[in-house]
């Protein structure tokens, strides 16, 4: 974040991006104040965007608290309901006093989108990301806070400050008295305070031995149990209610990331759970209750859930580093617990199977491995002021009188999770939970006095999230919709204090109350006229406040002379009548709502300007002179503050479009550009005139400014030659220039004009996110491009900085730009593919978001680009092949790879040129080695000859990361620093055996196998794979590389010995008694068969737990590997000579592996991988083929489609290979030579020559 040398003085500084902070910022902006929203987190919205979607609104039978929602809290839910197309139901619930918990629930991704869109509506909100400095973070003048200092050294000045964090950090730093933990019962005479003598909720009811070594006190307590003494009932302490993550999980296969074993996983952490189950305790299973078929785990569903009791006591006053450690420890525990539930053999099978149906949501938290980024901070600091909310405030029994200065209504039983797990009378005991205990709870007004500190401590600070309350009282206040209300109240109080130049303690309550009522808030426990049932239940006789009249009715209601609530875009009256939106229109000439007129005139001016531009470019036959928005209008709309709202455009991508509205507008202007180009010469003069008249105030970030830049790309070539192509808003300073030749290629000047649509980019935040995803997910596999070079060019595009063309002309610069956009779009496509795993493991299969980038790249890859090649173009083609590998089988990848290799040879990438920098040399060597690698992989996979023979090689690239390269030609080569593993690249290659005859030449086979084993042993330790100890965290780069290398090793070994397996199987059936092979040859042959079988079995063991994750190659490639392994197992089963050489244990393991191959293919079929259906059908047919069919080498594709439909296959059970009485494994058709003949004479079972069968039959099946 930039540090402002001259930071403006904000009217209001809101610290904390919780729901209270968002509401305070929005309401302050509505009042015209200049607002700074300082967010310690990278995402805005608090726990509502971090998993809490099952709100506590109307979800308890005795609590009807939706009646307390009004103002911005209700507006938030209206916006949520609009997203889900359920607004009519919400309005019905509100109007008719209906209790419906479902209508108040939402997904975190939706909440974040709604909040960011909402904030973006206000130009006077500046978002600053950062947390308070560790010390001296607040400057005061007497009792007045002047500024806050962030860790980044940025100083934020303000006139009034709103504490809106969950932790109360700003209050503490401002020397306002705060407290945390539990008061004693005597402090406020609270029956529920302090140590609880009777905790019944989520209590352990079975006896559990608490010691590491059962009954051995000296061995210590098992993990999760504290040695702290119980203490005295009612005593106070500094314990906090247990934190946890609010976990959205899903059982929707397409959106599910299976639970994986996290780094640091220790089964001993869950010994308590094992003993609990062994003693008869019942664990819980997840239940979906959110839209999108998601859960919201709260942490207290059972005595042993995700609440980590006693582990977060240091959070309230802890440093940022201490809090980070608590966050990491809780993350490790929670991820480990979910993995434990789904996999631990000590748990009941049915329980594990139920948990295994669920996984992390791929559409949530993509930047944090699909896991929440924030803990649910249930309890931290609370302000201590002149008035304190206590148990008596919320209780109907012996409760205190209603407050005289309510600014919001709380209605929830005081709710505090357990604080510790200890031994009580020798038994494991959960202590501290409070919920519905011993009282009848009532709605109560939250006093304004509870929001302001003591006058002598601070006069211009107020809190929306840490009101003055006891531990018990805070449990009734801490709901998110109530924080919304308090944030709105704080904003109004600050506005009054500023206008009157008075301390916040002196704000006139009646004036504040009048404002809040005008804004639709519920401010008292006496609710409005729609809450009569609740009033009568509470014995209230006070008259409800009068409904305020709306100043501006819609035209429909005005004509009918009926009451209108003035809601936009459709009022409730029109909504009830189910009128179309265009009928509910508002007059733009009414003085009662001047801001509407201004907005409408601004929109009309923009629409007129768009018509003018469309007319010029042939989209409209009418060319009219229309007015454009005035500078004053733009100034009013744009504002002057720095707005850094972090929109997550990837959410929009899942709703149907990855490009922003600016991009879509740009595309409108480029649809019919061909016709205009044909007449470019005749219209150039007119175009220049129109362009010259473009208003200078159009910024690059505005929609019209973006159109202006698209128009620039549509100019004739001679105009483009003199003006650089600019894109987007000004960005941060670009990295220093690199040795890459971007924007200075070697191609000839061209007269062609590039369509603007081809150079359109997504919004900056989307582009940044996709680029990060590429660096994380795709680049480590093929690290051919130099990162700093790409980033430098990338920044130049956004900043509009022109390139530095060299002597070979401006045309080469334009061609290099096209190549760069070609590469960038492929990178974006790969970024979409890997975006979910820059989270935690499972690949996104959403073609909708990535296909537009790939299509645009293909349009840019013209034959003209190939005439004068460059290393950048070769790299672009190779990355294209990498992207195509992520799709289903395609001949296009093979063709493009051939183009890349021929182009690389033509420009001499494979040759050392002598004088070049280390960075440029290593980039070139990496590129050539990837050419060789992809050539070998495609040749092996498709059964085609390689394009490069074994003589085509170059010196292997150095194992050194990009950042350590020497950049200058005259600079000495650098080395990877000792002790730092190379992240991006590792390669070595086994030797080759010339003249190999794979079915006879045992010497060459053994040489190659030995070289493979040597290669495996020479891998660095961080790339060695062990199936027993290997971590399965897909975000660990080295773990991922180790998995992929081991997969490739095993598959290579299968292919190496497969021919021997086929030959020996065939000979054993054709001439079992006349074999001419010597005993030694037979022994060697069976050894080869064993090696091939074991490699197939291990490959299936490696693949099965990680299907759909980053730890495996592309899906189609892995499916073919599974199929290959399965056919090897089938051959061993069918052939007596192979099967009889195995003992019972080996046959049992073989049966298990066969079942794994079937299950793997079924999982890929569920992931919608078409080739999986055909491969699965083939394996099942091997198992079930009748004798009448076994001798036939022809198969009817239509029959295959009927027998092997997705439904049939999905419902088919995995073949259960039984054991005979003598312990032999029974396989249908075994010992029948016709079965083997059917298996290998039919190319659909063993494809060596090509893979067309798989493409064709997968479509048919």
Phi, psi and omega in degrees: 000141179291145177260121183280124176289325178236083182287131179292158175272115181277149174296314182229132172247117179258121179255114181117128184258036176285182176299322176296321178293320178295314180297318179298319180293314182294315181294322177298318179295321178299328180276002176087011180277153176272116193245138168248118175259107182265117185249115175291340179260161180281347182236144186262128174139350178070207186291343177296332179257009182239027173121336182281098179241336175272085185294162177270039178260117177059029182257007175237140186299328184266002183237122178244073191265000173295341179291348181265357183275136174201184175056223184291331177299317179289324177298320177302314181288330174295319179293320176300313182294328176297319178300319183273005182057037179237019182301319178303322179293318178300315180296325177295318179299316181292313186292325187254012176058045182266141177262110184214100184293331185297326187286350180259008185256155185199168174268150181298319181299325179288317179300318181294318179297315180299316182294315181294319177297322180295312179298325183293347179286349186243120179283344183262020171249120175254123180262126180239122180268123179164160179243165182298146176300155184297324180223156177049050185269355180229133173253135182231151171239099189068236178264010183255125176282128182260320184199165172237149181243128182266168179300332179283003183077002178287138178254129180245114180268147178206163177268320173226155185231141179241120175279115182229019176272161177286336188267344183072029184295321181293321178300312182297318180292336180271007179064031170273136183296128177227167175217170175204166183087198186251127172288160173286161181295338181278342184300310179238018180056047182259128181290337184260001186279161175070201181296129183274128178280339183217090176265109183259328184288130181055039180271145176286125186247006178240154179281130180230130174290121188271358189262148182305313171259115186312131177068008178253098184299328184287346182282348180090167183274147178290164185301136177100354179246130181268147178275002181298142178288156182296318181087194181258139179301131179092351179290146175274163177201184181252025177282149176251153172301144185298135173273162172198175170267142169274109194258113169274114175244164181215153173251014175279115189303317184293341183242020188246132170254113183302149177297135182236162180283118183280161173300140180081009181297129179227112181303337180296337178296343186241023176298324178301319180293320179298314182291327177299314180293318181298330180274003177102006179287155181249123174273165184261160173238152187289149176232133179280137179211010178245161170305152182080013179056058182237157175267172166217087181286128186262347177104347183232031181292338184206170178303328177239099180228211185272352171299128181254088191295131174077000186265355184240020183297334182278000186291317190304313183249008185287157175288172179298323179292319179294321178293322178298322179293320177297319178299315181294318180295318180291324176297312180300315180297314185292314177298319178296322180296317179295319177296320178299313180301324186272345191227341189289128186290346178285343182270154180301145183300316181299322179295314179297319180296321179294316178292327181292342176291340185256165177193177177293152182276122181291340180264010177243143173050052184296339181270002181223042175061029178063027179236141182306146184266348186228141172283156173278102183277092184281342191199125175209225179288148172229140180290148174247114183231194184287339177235138183233128174283128183229185175305324183290334179293324186265343186272140175278339182268116181056033181282162179283167180292152178302144181289159182266352184229052182288141177237003179186168183238130173253137177214091181195136176300138181305127196230108181225123180287165179305149183253340182200159174238115189226184172259130175231117185056038176081001182245150178291131190221126172273127186235134168118355184287135176231122175197115180061025186277117164066008182221158165261130188257148187230160169288142180217153179282135177272118187289139175300327180299336179283351183260344183250145180281177174296142187303322184288345182267319179194139182249352183228035176227145184212154183238141177256346188234347183234056184296158178295112186199158172280170177302318180288316181296321180298330179298340178265350186256338198278025177275150187295320181292334176285327173295324174304311183296317181292325176297318178295320178295318179299318180299317179293320178297319179296320179297316179296316181298321179292316182294327182263356182054052181233159174296156180296336178291339184261007180300125180296122186295319183298322177293319178296316181298318180300316178300312184297320178295321178297331180272009174083016181277155171261114189248356183223161176288348170271108189269181186283186190291351177273000185245032185298324180298318180292320179300314181294326180294326181269003179073026183278139177240356182289139182288140180291152178298147182292143176290132181283144178279143178277139184284334185222117178264156176288163183298323181297311180291324179298318180294323182275353181058046176240162184290138181233135180274356175073013183287141178252149359279345181229127180287165185294325180297313178293328179294318178296324180281356180058038178281150177295154184302327183292340178286332181268081183246157182240142179292137178267006184251001182282132177288347182287343182216067187296329182294333176294317179298318180297317181296316182295320180293324178296314180297318180296322179296320178296315180299321179295320180295321177297318178300320180298315181293320178296321179298317181296327184260018170085006179275345179221128183292342182269130175249106185242151174269112185235153181288151176252160178303141181281159176303326180295321178297316179296317180299320179296319183283322189274324183072177181243352182285161177275117182249118184241047180291128187267079178295139175256088184293344179294335174297317178299326182299322179288342177269000172131352180206130178271337183272148180285174179298329178299318181292320180296322177296321178298322180294328178301325185279350186246004184296321185245040186287337183301316181297320180293324180294326179298331180251026187301318185294322183284337185254002185297319181297314179298320179298320180294324180294314179298319182292323179295332181275000180297132185296138184288347184276359181287110178280159182292338181278347182280160180297315182290326176298323178293321177299321180301320181288326175296320178300322180302321181289343183270357181291158178300163186300322183292333177283318179299327184297337183254358181228128179290154180274121183252151180218132162070193187271164177296137183245181177293166182301131184287155175299161180295156184297152185239174181285359180296152182262023180302143179062020174208054185283191185248014184276161181284160175296140182235154180264355183290150179248131182275133177296139180299328183298332181288338183254013178288137179246156173288172176303154189302315182294323176296314180299316179299317181296317179293323179294318177299320179297321178296313181299325183281317189263316189260320186301318181300338180279323177226076187278068187264335184264150181274116192299313184295329178294315180297316182294325178297315178293321179300315180293326179297325179297314184286325182278345182078014179288127181290153176285174180248085183296144180267188190294344184277013166105162182290331181299321179296325178296317179295320180294320177297325178295320178296318179298318180296318178294325174302309180296318184297321179292323175294321176299318178297319179297316177295324178299319176299320181296323185258002188301323182287338182266347170293000163269253194215035164138327187252136186287140172286136179246027184270099180291335186300322185279330186263338185298321179301324179293317180295317179299318180294321179297320180294328176292325181284335184278080180266165178295335178299325181294332184280344184296317180239096188283167175209161179297328179296322178291320176301315180298321179298318179294321179293320178293327175298317177299319178300319179293316182297330177297337180280352180264184173291169184308133182212133176289343183299321180298319179298316181294314182294324176298318177299320177298317182297317182293315180295320178295320179297318179294323184292332180256005172075034178296331183280359183250136173284124185266354178099270188271099176203155181291160178301319181299314182290321180296315182291325176297318179294315180295319178300317182299316181292320179296324177292325174303313181296315182299309182295326177298315180294316183297315180293320179298317181292321185284315185271356181067034181243157179293146179287152180279340181241129176278179186294345180280344180277100180210169175217167177301135183297144176298153177287149176276085182210136181284158185306319188291348181258002180294147167281128188267335185265148182299321185272358182276142179292150179298141177259169180235159173296131179303141179301140177084354179251108180298145177288121185281323197265334189209134169210131177205146167205165186223133173296159177289177180241153178253109182290147177065029183291131170249099195298338182263358184226325191278083182295327182299313179294321178300315181292325177298312181295320179296321178295321179293323175298317180293320177297317177302319180295316182290334182273358176298144175298156187302325184284354177247006179275141185254136172226121186294337182274320187252356185292130174294151179246024178281110185288348179274350175278115187302315184289325174299315180297314180297321179297318178298312184293320178295319180292322176301314181294322178299311182295319181293322177297321180293322177298313181294328181296319186255001186296322181298322178296319179300315181296312184298313182293324178296315181297316181295326182292335178270320186287313183223065185297331183262353186240029182291135180264001182288140177286166180299322180295319180295321178296320179296316178297319180297314178296327176296320177295319178299315179299317179298318180294316179298313181296322177295320178295317180295317180292323179299318179294323177295325180286321185286316193307313184287348191238022182297132178086005183251176178293346186281001179234158175295181178308152189300314184296324180292317180293321177301317180293325176295319177298316180297318178298315179298319180297322179290327175299315179296322180297319179298318180296320178296317187288328188270115182302320183299326178280315186293320183289344179279356183258145175275179185298319181296319179292322178294322177297317178296324179295318177299316179299319180294321177300315179295325176297318181298320178295315182294322178300314181293326176296320179295319178292328175296321177294334177273011175064041173266108189303319184296338181296325181296317182290318179298318179296317178300319180296315181295319178295326180289324175303320183288323190250006188297127178289159181297327182294339181258342190294335181271356182270137180259004182243143179229135180276125183297323180295320176298319180299320180296323181287319182286323189249041177295161181301323181294314180300315184292317182297327182273347182288135177283154177296134182305130179260101182278113187272163176259139177279179183299327180272012176089003181278150181274130183264128178230123181307132178085001180294152183070006181256111182298335179293330177295316178294321179298316179295327183291318189255338176285335179270120183295342181289345180263332184217090188268106178260329189275315178202179184241021180298327180303323184288319178295310185296311187285334176293328176288322180289328182271000000 
